[in-house]
């Protein structure tokens, strides 16, 4: 009987918008929307990928990131 192989755990990141994007460039606002955030103090969970890390680096002053 074959043994069950467990899938590797996927790292998740919780992202919360803590500062308004008003007064910032359209690129910053678009990045916030692409992260799935629609309003202040909203928290979303995303899979931790290099692409996501680049997006978070761009708007680091607007969001709070918690790794799980």
C-alpha positions in Angstrom: 0.0 0.0 0.0 1.5 3.4 -1.0 2.3 5.9 1.7 0.6 9.2 1.8 2.8 12.1 0.9 2.0 15.3 2.6 2.0 18.5 0.5 4.4 21.2 1.7 2.8 23.9 3.7 2.1 27.1 1.9 3.4 30.2 3.7 0.7 32.9 4.1 1.0 36.6 4.8 -1.6 38.8 6.4 -1.7 42.3 4.9 -3.5 45.2 6.6 -3.7 48.8 5.2 -2.8 51.2 8.0 -2.3 54.4 6.1 -4.5 56.0 3.3 -3.3 56.0 -0.3 -4.7 59.5 -0.8 -1.9 61.8 -2.0 0.2 58.9 -3.3 0.8 58.0 -7.0 -1.6 56.0 -9.1 0.9 53.2 -9.1 0.7 52.9 -5.3 -3.1 53.0 -5.4 -3.2 50.3 -8.1 -0.8 48.1 -6.1 -3.1 48.4 -3.0 -6.1 47.3 -5.1 -4.1 44.5 -6.7 -3.3 43.2 -3.2 -7.1 42.9 -2.7 -7.4 45.7 -0.2 -10.5 47.9 -0.6 -10.6 50.1 2.6 -8.5 51.1 5.6 -7.8 48.6 8.3 -9.0 45.7 6.0 -6.9 42.6 6.4 -6.4 40.1 3.5 -4.4 36.9 3.4 -2.1 36.2 0.4 0.3 33.4 -0.5 3.9 34.5 0.1 5.6 34.7 -3.3 8.4 36.8 -4.7 5.9 38.8 -6.8 3.9 39.6 -3.7 7.0 40.6 -1.8 7.9 43.1 -4.6 4.4 44.6 -4.3 4.7 44.9 -0.6 8.0 46.6 -0.9 6.5 49.2 -3.1 3.7 50.1 -0.6 5.6 49.3 2.6 4.7 52.6 4.2 1.0 52.1 3.7 0.6 48.5 4.9 1.4 46.3 7.9 2.6 42.7 7.1 2.4 39.7 9.4 4.0 36.4 8.4 2.4 33.2 9.4 
